[in-house]
Amino acid sequence: MKQEDIKKLALPTDISQFLYNIYNKLYEFWGPQNWWPAETKFEMVIGAILAQNISWNSAEKAICNLKRANILSVEGILQTPDEKLAELIKPAGYYNQKAKRLKEFCNFLKREFNSDLEKLFALDILSLRKILLSQKGIGFETADSIILYGAEKPIFVVDSYTKRLFYRLGLIESEKISYSDLQAIIMAKLTPQTKFFNEFHALIVKHCKEICKSKKPICNKCCLRLICNYFDEN
């Protein structure tokens, strides 16, 4: 099926049931993803900031460097000279900018919450999201990742993988849909549960990296092929 023809197809009558069906098929195929891979909540937050615009593997290398240097803490990052911090997180790309973002976040956490991440995470979802988005360099996806995986509060994280998969499955008319619009559609149709949202997002990322690839999807091995508008048996 041609990609441009997807938007002409009707949406499933029961979108909620369709979404749960997608999750069940992905979970049965891939199993639990145990995401976010971090030893502490602070590590998770730093990882989310470092992972912007690059692969997780690259962000993970930067995290490992911070651990080896024994500075993966608020004070450790703040007391590290800018040049040294940038060098340590170089694998994450945009390292000068991200070093600045890490210090800004740590300064904010120290100033406003006495370096206590749990105090920040004690805020309700709307307040937490607002304050995270007010921090320079933290956008919707990073803020929501911190809320879901760090604060462990039920908000659905949207990314390019989510847009790709849901477009190909016929749930949205374009991958150019806004972050907020797609998130609103999903959250209106699913019961807000932290572990469920966590696993669903992680499964979507896994599936799109391995099977539902951008340029050459492996449709014949896809567990969603029978409900997918994009599937081409040829």
Accessible surface in RSA format (square Angstrom, percent):
REM  Atomic radii and reference values for relative SASA: ProtOr
REM  Chains: A
REM  Algorithm: Lee & Richards
REM  Probe-radius: 1.40
REM  Slices: 20
REM RES _ NUM      All-atoms   Total-Side   Main-Chain    Non-polar    All polar
REM                ABS   REL    ABS   REL    ABS   REL    ABS   REL    ABS   REL
RES MET A   1    96.75  50.1  55.85  37.0  40.90  97.4  71.77  61.0  24.98  33.1
RES LYS A   2   138.42  67.5 130.58  80.1   7.84  18.7  80.55  72.5  57.87  61.6
RES GLN A   3    74.12  41.4  69.19  50.6   4.93  11.7  20.70  44.1  53.42  40.5
RES GLU A   4   100.33  57.6  94.13  71.2   6.20  14.8  54.59 105.6  45.74  37.3
RES ASP A   5    44.35  31.1  43.92  43.7   0.43   1.0  12.83  30.2  31.52  31.4
RES ILE A   6     2.29   1.3   0.25   0.2   2.05   4.9   0.25   0.2   2.05   5.6
RES LYS A   7   116.54  56.9 100.17  61.5  16.37  39.0  46.55  41.9  70.00  74.6
RES LYS A   8   152.74  74.5 115.92  71.1  36.82  87.7  80.85  72.8  71.90  76.6
RES LEU A   9    73.87  41.1  58.96  42.2  14.91  37.5  60.61  42.6  13.25  35.7
RES ALA A  10    94.82  87.2  63.29  97.7  31.53  71.7  73.57 103.6  21.25  56.3
RES LEU A  11    85.16  47.4  66.31  47.4  18.85  47.4  66.38  46.6  18.78  50.5
RES PRO A  12    38.21  27.9  20.63  18.8  17.58  63.9  33.48  27.6   4.73  29.4
RES THR A  13   149.01 106.0 111.02 112.5  37.99  90.5  82.51 110.8  66.49 100.5
RES ASP A  14    78.53  55.0  69.62  69.3   8.91  21.1  30.61  72.0  47.92  47.8
RES ILE A  15    30.56  17.4  27.58  20.5   2.98   7.2  27.58  19.9   2.98   8.1
RES SER A  16    33.50  28.3  33.07  44.1   0.43   1.0  19.58  41.7  13.92  19.5
RES GLN A  17   120.88  67.6 116.52  85.2   4.35  10.4  33.12  70.5  87.76  66.6
RES PHE A  18    26.92  13.5  24.12  14.9   2.81   7.3  26.68  16.2   0.25   0.7
RES LEU A  19     1.95   1.1   1.95   1.4   0.00   0.0   1.95   1.4   0.00   0.0
RES TYR A  20    69.27  32.3  69.27  39.4   0.00   0.0  62.94  47.3   6.34   7.8
RES ASN A  21    49.05  33.8  46.23  44.7   2.81   6.8   8.50  20.5  40.55  39.2
RES ILE A  22     0.00   0.0   0.00   0.0   0.00   0.0   0.00   0.0   0.00   0.0
RES TYR A  23    35.56  16.6  35.56  20.2   0.00   0.0  19.48  14.6  16.08  19.8
RES ASN A  24    87.27  60.2  82.32  79.5   4.95  11.9  23.78  57.2  63.49  61.4
RES LYS A  25    65.20  31.8  61.97  38.0   3.22   7.7  16.77  15.1  48.43  51.6
RES LEU A  26     0.00   0.0   0.00   0.0   0.00   0.0   0.00   0.0   0.00   0.0
RES TYR A  27    86.23  40.3  84.56  48.1   1.66   4.3  54.12  40.7  32.10  39.6
RES GLU A  28   153.23  88.0 121.47  91.9  31.76  75.6  48.92  94.6 104.32  85.2
RES PHE A  29    95.11  47.6  65.00  40.3  30.11  78.3  70.76  42.9  24.36  69.7
RES TRP A  30    61.40  24.6  35.74  17.3  25.66  60.3  38.26  20.4  23.14  37.5
RES GLY A  31    17.79  21.9   0.00   N/A  17.79  21.9  17.07  46.8   0.72   1.6
RES PRO A  32    75.05  54.7  61.11  55.7  13.94  50.7  61.11  50.5  13.94  86.7
RES GLN A  33    43.28  24.2  24.31  17.8  18.97  45.2   5.85  12.4  37.43  28.4
RES ASN A  34   125.14  86.3  99.45  96.1  25.69  61.9  41.24  99.3  83.90  81.1
RES TRP A  35    69.81  28.0  60.30  29.2   9.50  22.3  55.50  29.6  14.31  23.2
RES TRP A  36    37.64  15.1  16.70   8.1  20.94  49.2  16.56   8.8  21.08  34.2
RES PRO A  37    46.78  34.1  30.64  27.9  16.14  58.7  40.83  33.7   5.96  37.0
RES ALA A  38    37.77  34.7   3.23   5.0  34.54  78.6   7.32  10.3  30.45  80.7
RES GLU A  39   141.71  81.4 106.05  80.2  35.65  84.9  43.42  84.0  98.29  80.3
RES THR A  40    80.19  57.0  68.69  69.6  11.50  27.4  74.39  99.9   5.80   8.8
RES LYS A  41    68.37  33.4  63.25  38.8   5.12  12.2  44.10  39.7  24.27  25.9
RES PHE A  42    25.91  13.0  24.97  15.5   0.93   2.4  24.97  15.1   0.93   2.7
RES GLU A  43    12.28   7.0  11.66   8.8   0.62   1.5   2.05   4.0  10.23   8.4
RES MET A  44     4.91   2.5   4.91   3.2   0.00   0.0   4.91   4.2   0.00   0.0
RES VAL A  45     0.07   0.0   0.07   0.1   0.00   0.0   0.07   0.1   0.00   0.0
RES ILE A  46     0.00   0.0   0.00   0.0   0.00   0.0   0.00   0.0   0.00   0.0
RES GLY A  47     0.06   0.1   0.00   N/A   0.06   0.1   0.06   0.2   0.00   0.0
RES ALA A  48     4.24   3.9   0.09   0.1   4.15   9.4   0.80   1.1   3.44   9.1
RES ILE A  49     2.13   1.2   2.13   1.6   0.00   0.0   2.13   1.5   0.00   0.0
RES LEU A  50     0.00   0.0   0.00   0.0   0.00   0.0   0.00   0.0   0.00   0.0
RES ALA A  51    21.88  20.1  14.11  21.8   7.77  17.7  14.44  20.3   7.44  19.7
RES GLN A  52    42.76  23.9  34.93  25.5   7.82  18.6  19.33  41.2  23.42  17.8
RES ASN A  53   126.99  87.6  82.02  79.3  44.97 108.3  24.14  58.1 102.85  99.4
RES ILE A  54    48.86  27.8  22.19  16.5  26.67  64.3  32.83  23.6  16.03  43.5
RES SER A  55    58.23  49.2  43.34  57.8  14.89  34.3  44.52  94.8  13.71  19.2
RES TRP A  56    31.72  12.7  27.76  13.4   3.95   9.3  26.09  13.9   5.63   9.1
RES ASN A  57   101.47  70.0  98.99  95.7   2.48   6.0  18.55  44.6  82.92  80.1
RES SER A  58    29.57  25.0  29.39  39.2   0.18   0.4   1.20   2.5  28.38  39.8
RES ALA A  59     0.00   0.0   0.00   0.0   0.00   0.0   0.00   0.0   0.00   0.0
RES GLU A  60    71.35  41.0  71.35  54.0   0.00   0.0  15.19  29.4  56.17  45.9
RES LYS A  61   127.96  62.4 124.29  76.3   3.67   8.7  71.37  64.2  56.59  60.3
RES ALA A  62     0.00   0.0   0.00   0.0   0.00   0.0   0.00   0.0   0.00   0.0
RES ILE A  63     4.74   2.7   4.74   3.5   0.00   0.0   4.74   3.4   0.00   0.0
RES CYS A  64    49.54  37.5  48.57  54.2   0.98   2.3   6.15  15.6  43.39  46.8
RES ASN A  65    30.65  21.1  28.97  28.0   1.68   4.0   3.42   8.2  27.24  26.3
RES LEU A  66     0.00   0.0   0.00   0.0   0.00   0.0   0.00   0.0   0.00   0.0
RES LYS A  67    75.10  36.6  57.68  35.4  17.42  41.5  44.85  40.4  30.26  32.2
RES ARG A  68   181.59  76.2 144.42  73.6  37.17  88.5  79.48 108.6 102.10  61.9
RES ALA A  69    34.04  31.3   7.46  11.5  26.58  60.5  19.35  27.3  14.68  38.9
RES ASN A  70   135.19  93.2 115.87 112.0  19.32  46.5  25.70  61.9 109.49 105.8
RES ILE A  71    18.40  10.5  18.22  13.6   0.18   0.4  18.40  13.2   0.00   0.0
RES LEU A  72    38.10  21.2  15.32  11.0  22.78  57.3  15.41  10.8  22.69  61.1
RES SER A  73    50.89  43.0  48.24  64.4   2.65   6.1  40.14  85.5  10.75  15.1
RES VAL A  74    13.44   8.8  10.93   9.9   2.51   6.1  10.93   9.5   2.51   6.8
RES GLU A  75    67.14  38.5  66.14  50.0   1.00   2.4  53.45 103.4  13.69  11.2
RES GLY A  76    13.93  17.2   0.00   N/A  13.93  17.2  12.66  34.7   1.27   2.8
RES ILE A  77     0.00   0.0   0.00   0.0   0.00   0.0   0.00   0.0   0.00   0.0
RES LEU A  78    34.30  19.1  16.13  11.5  18.17  45.7  16.17  11.4  18.12  48.8
RES GLN A  79   136.65  76.4 105.56  77.1  31.10  74.0  43.66  92.9  92.99  70.5
RES THR A  80     7.59   5.4   4.45   4.5   3.14   7.5   3.81   5.1   3.78   5.7
RES PRO A  81    86.54  63.1  76.11  69.4  10.43  37.9  86.44  71.4   0.09   0.6
RES ASP A  82    93.20  65.3  87.69  87.3   5.51  13.0  33.46  78.7  59.74  59.6
RES GLU A  83   153.42  88.1 143.51 108.6   9.91  23.6  60.69 117.4  92.73  75.7
RES LYS A  84   109.98  53.7 102.99  63.2   6.99  16.6  58.67  52.8  51.31  54.7
RES LEU A  85     0.18   0.1   0.18   0.1   0.00   0.0   0.18   0.1   0.00   0.0
RES ALA A  86     5.68   5.2   5.68   8.8   0.00   0.0   5.68   8.0   0.00   0.0
RES GLU A  87   106.57  61.2  99.57  75.3   7.00  16.7  44.94  86.9  61.63  50.3
RES LEU A  88    31.58  17.6  30.22  21.6   1.36   3.4  31.58  22.2   0.00   0.0
RES ILE A  89     0.00   0.0   0.00   0.0   0.00   0.0   0.00   0.0   0.00   0.0
RES LYS A  90    98.31  48.0  91.02  55.8   7.29  17.4  44.88  40.4  53.43  56.9
RES PRO A  91    50.34  36.7  25.21  23.0  25.14  91.4  38.65  31.9  11.69  72.6
RES ALA A  92     0.00   0.0   0.00   0.0   0.00   0.0   0.00   0.0   0.00   0.0
RES GLY A  93    21.94  27.1   0.00   N/A  21.94  27.1  21.85  60.0   0.08   0.2
RES TYR A  94   132.81  62.0 111.41  63.4  21.41  55.7  81.39  61.2  51.42  63.4
RES TYR A  95    73.51  34.3  72.52  41.3   0.99   2.6  36.44  27.4  37.07  45.7
RES ASN A  96   105.52  72.8  95.14  91.9  10.39  25.0  34.64  83.4  70.88  68.5
RES GLN A  97    99.47  55.6  91.86  67.1   7.61  18.1  26.17  55.7  73.30  55.6
RES LYS A  98     7.07   3.5   7.07   4.3   0.00   0.0   7.07   6.4   0.00   0.0
RES ALA A  99     5.01   4.6   4.59   7.1   0.42   0.9   5.00   7.0   0.01   0.0
RES LYS A 100   115.51  56.4 108.51  66.6   7.00  16.7  66.69  60.0  48.82  52.0
RES ARG A 101    40.11  16.8  37.80  19.3   2.31   5.5   6.95   9.5  33.16  20.1
RES LEU A 102     0.00   0.0   0.00   0.0   0.00   0.0   0.00   0.0   0.00   0.0
RES LYS A 103    36.17  17.6  36.17  22.2   0.00   0.0  23.30  21.0  12.87  13.7
RES GLU A 104    55.19  31.7  49.26  37.3   5.94  14.1  38.76  75.0  16.43  13.4
RES PHE A 105     3.98   2.0   2.62   1.6   1.36   3.5   3.52   2.1   0.46   1.3
RES CYS A 106     0.00   0.0   0.00   0.0   0.00   0.0   0.00   0.0   0.00   0.0
RES ASN A 107    70.51  48.6  68.91  66.6   1.60   3.9  11.18  26.9  59.33  57.3
RES PHE A 108     4.85   2.4   4.85   3.0   0.00   0.0   4.85   2.9   0.00   0.0
RES LEU A 109     0.47   0.3   0.47   0.3   0.00   0.0   0.47   0.3   0.00   0.0
RES LYS A 110    97.38  47.5  89.65  55.0   7.72  18.4  52.45  47.2  44.93  47.9
RES ARG A 111   160.83  67.5 125.28  63.9  35.56  84.7  75.71 103.5  85.12  51.6
RES GLU A 112    96.13  55.2  69.05  52.2  27.09  64.5  10.78  20.9  85.35  69.7
RES PHE A 113    30.06  15.0  26.27  16.3   3.80   9.9  30.06  18.2   0.00   0.0
RES ASN A 114   113.30  78.1  99.37  96.0  13.93  33.5  18.10  43.6  95.20  92.0
RES SER A 115    43.25  36.5  25.46  34.0  17.79  41.0  21.72  46.2  21.54  30.2
RES ASP A 116    50.95  35.7  45.57  45.4   5.38  12.7  15.54  36.6  35.41  35.3
RES LEU A 117    17.14   9.5  13.86   9.9   3.28   8.2  13.86   9.7   3.28   8.8
RES GLU A 118    95.50  54.8  91.07  68.9   4.42  10.5  54.98 106.3  40.52  33.1
RES LYS A 119   104.67  51.1  96.05  58.9   8.62  20.5  64.72  58.3  39.95  42.6
RES LEU A 120     0.08   0.0   0.08   0.1   0.00   0.0   0.08   0.1   0.00   0.0
RES PHE A 121     8.06   4.0   4.45   2.8   3.61   9.4   4.70   2.9   3.35   9.6
RES ALA A 122    81.75  75.2  46.17  71.2  35.59  81.0  56.44  79.5  25.31  67.1
RES LEU A 123    54.72  30.5  51.12  36.6   3.60   9.0  54.72  38.4   0.00   0.0
RES ASP A 124    85.63  60.0  74.09  73.7  11.54  27.3  48.24 113.5  37.39  37.3
RES ILE A 125    46.73  26.6  43.82  32.6   2.91   7.0  43.82  31.6   2.91   7.9
RES LEU A 126   144.32  80.4 138.37  99.0   5.95  15.0 138.71  97.4   5.61  15.1
RES SER A 127    46.16  39.0  38.14  50.9   8.03  18.5  18.17  38.7  28.00  39.2
RES LEU A 128     0.00   0.0   0.00   0.0   0.00   0.0   0.00   0.0   0.00   0.0
RES ARG A 129    40.26  16.9  40.26  20.5   0.00   0.0   9.53  13.0  30.72  18.6
RES LYS A 130   160.87  78.5 153.68  94.3   7.19  17.1 100.79  90.7  60.09  64.0
RES ILE A 131    44.64  25.4  41.95  31.3   2.69   6.5  44.55  32.1   0.09   0.2
RES LEU A 132     0.00   0.0   0.00   0.0   0.00   0.0   0.00   0.0   0.00   0.0
RES LEU A 133    55.50  30.9  35.19  25.2  20.32  51.1  35.44  24.9  20.06  54.0
RES SER A 134    79.29  67.0  40.04  53.4  39.25  90.4  47.74 101.7  31.55  44.2
RES GLN A 135    32.42  18.1  28.58  20.9   3.84   9.1   4.93  10.5  27.50  20.9
RES LYS A 136   136.28  66.5 116.62  71.6  19.66  46.8  77.85  70.1  58.43  62.2
RES GLY A 137    34.24  42.2   0.00   N/A  34.24  42.2  21.27  58.4  12.97  29.1
RES ILE A 138    12.60   7.2   3.89   2.9   8.71  21.0   4.56   3.3   8.04  21.8
RES GLY A 139    36.73  45.3   0.00   N/A  36.73  45.3  34.21  93.9   2.52   5.6
RES PHE A 140    87.84  43.9  83.26  51.6   4.57  11.9  83.26  50.5   4.57  13.1
RES GLU A 141    79.35  45.6  76.45  57.8   2.90   6.9  19.89  38.5  59.46  48.5
RES THR A 142    10.60   7.5   7.51   7.6   3.10   7.4   2.77   3.7   7.83  11.8
RES ALA A 143     0.00   0.0   0.00   0.0   0.00   0.0   0.00   0.0   0.00   0.0
RES ASP A 144     0.00   0.0   0.00   0.0   0.00   0.0   0.00   0.0   0.00   0.0
RES SER A 145     7.02   5.9   7.02   9.4   0.00   0.0   1.00   2.1   6.02   8.4
RES ILE A 146     0.11   0.1   0.11   0.1   0.00   0.0   0.11   0.1   0.00   0.0
RES ILE A 147     0.00   0.0   0.00   0.0   0.00   0.0   0.00   0.0   0.00   0.0
RES LEU A 148     0.40   0.2   0.00   0.0   0.40   1.0   0.00   0.0   0.40   1.1
RES TYR A 149    16.39   7.7   0.11   0.1  16.28  42.4   1.30   1.0  15.09  18.6
RES GLY A 150     0.02   0.0   0.00   N/A   0.02   0.0   0.02   0.1   0.00   0.0
RES ALA A 151    11.57  10.6   0.00   0.0  11.57  26.3   0.00   0.0  11.57  30.6
RES GLU A 152   105.21  60.4  90.02  68.1  15.19  36.2  19.48  37.7  85.73  70.0
RES LYS A 153    43.70  21.3  43.45  26.7   0.25   0.6   9.59   8.6  34.11  36.3
RES PRO A 154    36.81  26.8  34.98  31.9   1.83   6.6  34.98  28.9   1.83  11.4
RES ILE A 155     9.18   5.2   9.18   6.8   0.00   0.0   9.18   6.6   0.00   0.0
RES PHE A 156     0.00   0.0   0.00   0.0   0.00   0.0   0.00   0.0   0.00   0.0
RES VAL A 157     0.07   0.0   0.07   0.1   0.00   0.0   0.07   0.1   0.00   0.0
RES VAL A 158     0.11   0.1   0.05   0.0   0.06   0.1   0.05   0.0   0.06   0.2
RES ASP A 159    13.70   9.6   8.57   8.5   5.12  12.1   9.95  23.4   3.74   3.7
RES SER A 160    75.33  63.7  65.85  87.9   9.48  21.8  47.09 100.3  28.24  39.6
RES TYR A 161    54.42  25.4  54.42  31.0   0.00   0.0  25.97  19.5  28.44  35.1
RES THR A 162     0.00   0.0   0.00   0.0   0.00   0.0   0.00   0.0   0.00   0.0
RES LYS A 163    42.45  20.7  42.45  26.0   0.00   0.0  11.29  10.2  31.16  33.2
RES ARG A 164    29.47  12.4  29.47  15.0   0.00   0.0   1.87   2.6  27.59  16.7
RES LEU A 165     3.62   2.0   3.62   2.6   0.00   0.0   3.62   2.5   0.00   0.0
RES PHE A 166     1.41   0.7   1.41   0.9   0.00   0.0   1.41   0.9   0.00   0.0
RES TYR A 167    16.74   7.8  16.74   9.5   0.00   0.0   4.83   3.6  11.92  14.7
RES ARG A 168     5.82   2.4   5.82   3.0   0.00   0.0   1.20   1.6   4.62   2.8
RES LEU A 169     3.31   1.8   0.45   0.3   2.86   7.2   0.45   0.3   2.86   7.7
RES GLY A 170     6.05   7.5   0.00   N/A   6.05   7.5   3.57   9.8   2.49   5.6
RES LEU A 171     9.91   5.5   4.46   3.2   5.45  13.7   4.46   3.1   5.45  14.7
RES ILE A 172     9.04   5.1   2.31   1.7   6.73  16.2   6.94   5.0   2.10   5.7
RES GLU A 173   122.47  70.3 115.11  87.1   7.37  17.5  33.19  64.2  89.28  72.9
RES SER A 174    44.95  38.0  41.38  55.2   3.58   8.2  34.01  72.4  10.95  15.3
RES GLU A 175    63.13  36.2  52.90  40.0  10.23  24.4  20.55  39.7  42.59  34.8
RES LYS A 176   193.09  94.2 162.62  99.8  30.48  72.6 112.25 101.0  80.84  86.1
RES ILE A 177    34.62  19.7  23.88  17.8  10.74  25.9  34.15  24.6   0.48   1.3
RES SER A 178    54.45  46.0  43.00  57.4  11.45  26.4  48.42 103.1   6.02   8.4
RES TYR A 179    28.90  13.5  24.79  14.1   4.11  10.7  24.79  18.6   4.11   5.1
RES SER A 180    54.73  46.2  50.30  67.1   4.43  10.2  35.91  76.5  18.82  26.4
RES ASP A 181    81.54  57.1  78.82  78.5   2.72   6.4  12.26  28.9  69.28  69.1
RES LEU A 182     1.12   0.6   1.12   0.8   0.00   0.0   1.12   0.8   0.00   0.0
RES GLN A 183    17.09   9.6  17.09  12.5   0.00   0.0   1.47   3.1  15.62  11.8
RES ALA A 184    61.51  56.6  48.90  75.5  12.61  28.7  57.86  81.5   3.66   9.7
RES ILE A 185    65.17  37.1  59.53  44.3   5.64  13.6  65.11  46.9   0.06   0.2
RES ILE A 186     1.25   0.7   1.25   0.9   0.00   0.0   1.25   0.9   0.00   0.0
RES MET A 187    61.92  32.1  46.64  30.9  15.27  36.4  39.06  33.2  22.85  30.3
RES ALA A 188    83.07  76.4  40.83  63.0  42.23  96.1  52.98  74.6  30.09  79.7
RES LYS A 189    87.74  42.8  78.68  48.3   9.06  21.6  27.74  25.0  60.00  63.9
RES LEU A 190     7.51   4.2   0.00   0.0   7.51  18.9   2.44   1.7   5.06  13.6
RES THR A 191    78.84  56.1  72.85  73.9   5.98  14.3  45.24  60.8  33.59  50.8
RES PRO A 192    79.89  58.2  65.14  59.4  14.75  53.6  65.14  53.8  14.75  91.7
RES GLN A 193    97.92  54.8  92.57  67.6   5.36  12.8  25.28  53.8  72.64  55.1
RES THR A 194    32.17  22.9  26.27  26.6   5.89  14.0  18.77  25.2  13.40  20.3
RES LYS A 195   182.23  88.9 174.86 107.3   7.38  17.6 120.05 108.1  62.18  66.2
RES PHE A 196    21.33  10.7  16.08  10.0   5.25  13.7  20.09  12.2   1.24   3.6
RES PHE A 197     0.30   0.1   0.30   0.2   0.00   0.0   0.30   0.2   0.00   0.0
RES ASN A 198    30.80  21.2  30.80  29.8   0.00   0.0   3.11   7.5  27.70  26.8
RES GLU A 199    26.24  15.1  26.17  19.8   0.07   0.2   6.43  12.4  19.81  16.2
RES PHE A 200     0.00   0.0   0.00   0.0   0.00   0.0   0.00   0.0   0.00   0.0
RES HIS A 201    10.33   5.6  10.33   7.2   0.00   0.0  10.27  10.6   0.06   0.1
RES ALA A 202     6.76   6.2   1.63   2.5   5.13  11.7   4.06   5.7   2.70   7.2
RES LEU A 203     0.00   0.0   0.00   0.0   0.00   0.0   0.00   0.0   0.00   0.0
RES ILE A 204     0.00   0.0   0.00   0.0   0.00   0.0   0.00   0.0   0.00   0.0
RES VAL A 205    28.05  18.5  28.05  25.4   0.00   0.0  28.05  24.4   0.00   0.0
RES LYS A 206    68.91  33.6  66.63  40.9   2.28   5.4  25.56  23.0  43.35  46.2
RES HIS A 207     0.00   0.0   0.00   0.0   0.00   0.0   0.00   0.0   0.00   0.0
RES CYS A 208     1.33   1.0   0.00   0.0   1.33   3.1   0.00   0.0   1.33   1.4
RES LYS A 209    89.35  43.6  69.89  42.9  19.46  46.3  49.95  45.0  39.40  42.0
RES GLU A 210    75.29  43.2  70.89  53.6   4.39  10.5   5.26  10.2  70.02  57.2
RES ILE A 211    12.76   7.3  12.76   9.5   0.00   0.0  12.76   9.2   0.00   0.0
RES CYS A 212    11.57   8.8  10.41  11.6   1.16   2.7   2.13   5.4   9.44  10.2
RES LYS A 213    82.59  40.3  81.92  50.3   0.67   1.6  33.88  30.5  48.71  51.9
RES SER A 214    69.29  58.6  53.78  71.8  15.51  35.7  22.58  48.1  46.71  65.4
RES LYS A 215   190.23  92.8 160.49  98.5  29.74  70.8 107.94  97.2  82.30  87.7
RES LYS A 216   169.95  82.9 161.57  99.1   8.38  20.0 107.27  96.5  62.68  66.8
RES PRO A 217    31.12  22.7  14.15  12.9  16.97  61.7  14.15  11.7  16.97 105.5
RES ILE A 218    56.15  32.0  51.40  38.3   4.75  11.4  56.15  40.4   0.00   0.0
RES CYS A 219    26.18  19.8  22.02  24.6   4.16   9.8   9.14  23.2  17.04  18.4
RES ASN A 220   110.05  75.9  91.25  88.2  18.80  45.3  36.98  89.0  73.07  70.6
RES LYS A 221   128.09  62.5 119.17  73.1   8.92  21.2  69.11  62.2  58.98  62.8
RES CYS A 222    13.29  10.0  13.29  14.8   0.00   0.0   3.39   8.6   9.90  10.7
RES CYS A 223    29.62  22.4  10.75  12.0  18.87  44.4  17.49  44.3  12.13  13.1
RES LEU A 224     1.29   0.7   0.91   0.7   0.38   0.9   1.29   0.9   0.00   0.0
RES ARG A 225    89.40  37.5  85.57  43.6   3.83   9.1   3.60   4.9  85.80  52.0
RES LEU A 226   154.23  85.9 121.78  87.1  32.45  81.6 124.72  87.6  29.51  79.4
RES ILE A 227    42.84  24.4  27.15  20.2  15.69  37.8  37.52  27.0   5.32  14.4
RES CYS A 228    29.01  21.9  14.39  16.1  14.61  34.3   1.34   3.4  27.67  29.8
RES ASN A 229    33.12  22.8  28.89  27.9   4.23  10.2   3.60   8.7  29.52  28.5
RES TYR A 230    37.07  17.3  35.52  20.2   1.55   4.0  12.78   9.6  24.29  29.9
RES PHE A 231    45.68  22.9  30.82  19.1  14.86  38.7  31.24  18.9  14.44  41.3
RES ASP A 232    66.59  46.6  56.19  55.9  10.40  24.6  18.57  43.7  48.02  47.9
RES GLU A 233   155.60  89.3 119.20  90.2  36.40  86.7  36.25  70.1 119.35  97.4
RES ASN A 234   174.41 120.3 108.64 105.0  65.77 158.4  48.38 116.4 126.03 121.8
END  Absolute sums over single chains surface
CHAIN  1 A    12257.6      10174.4       2083.3       6301.9       5955.8
END  Absolute sums over all chains
TOTAL         12257.6      10174.4       2083.3       6301.9       5955.8
